[in-house]
Amino acid sequence: MSIDRRSLLIGAALAASPQVHARALKDKPTLMPVTEQRNTFKSGGKTVTVETFQAAGSPPHPTILMLHGADGLSRSTQYHEGARSVAGAGYQVHLVHYLDRTGERRASFGTLFQNFQPWIETVQDALSFAANRQDGDPGRIGVVGISLGAALGLAVSSMDRRIKALVNYFGPLPQGAIARDSRLPPTLVLHGAVDPIVPVSNAYAVEALLRQQKVPHEIKIYPGEGHGFRGEAHRDATQRSIAFLQRHLSGSETSTGSEPLRNRG
């Protein structure tokens, strides 16, 4: 599988703007008590850290992989707050330090293209790690990807049927990393209308792909918002994400073969 270098240069720009999108999932206090645990798994011979946020209540919980942006996790606590918010809604959330695979604290412009494939492999290994975790449900796995993490989520979701739902926060479409005969899971696309780093045209390109595949999806474009949401847009995006995950990971509905849902409001 080849990866279009030009499309990934969009994601490369994220490395020059740390923390601008880290607040994507920070929200009001969680609904359920959440426990936290630090774990590791092996990927490509490297040790990769994963932080697990577990909701209280009776297992098994639906499982979420959270994939951070190019700014990494070394300085930002807001990805952790986002993971707690999602976990508090009743999920087991794994915040994956996928940059450990390539020995970086944040993605760099010069190595982004060559590292994209190893990161894909690491996300797949993280899926196997999550599927074998106690109290998680391997049949109900979703991905929440932010920016570069959303591009990875799209790539992995297109080739791994274990992923049943995807939330894409202002991610670039990684042309060439998505096979023509692939089928994405139900997907929620969230994007700012004036994003200067990953232009909103990427959201419409993802939407077009989802429509072509006849995949259930929703898209929300936030007027006046850039690469990261603020205020009411931020709260709305978090609520939409959790509601979308609940619909598609509840175990009470079948998402394949459904007509797409569209929301540009």
Secondary structure, 3 states (H helix, E strand, C coil): CCCCHHHHHHHHHHHHCCCCCHHHHCCCCCCCCEEEEEEEEEECCEEEEEEEEEECCCCCEEEEEEECCCCCCCCCCHHHHHHHHHHHCCCEEEEECHHHHHCCCCCCCCCHHHHHHHHHHHHHHHHHHHHCCCCEEEEEEEEEEECHHHHHHHHHHCCCCCEEEEEEECCCCCCCCCCCCCCCCCEEEEEECCCCCCCCHHHHHHHHHHHHHCCCEEEEEECCCCCCCCHHHHHHHHHHHHHHHHHHHCCCCCCCCCCCCCCCC
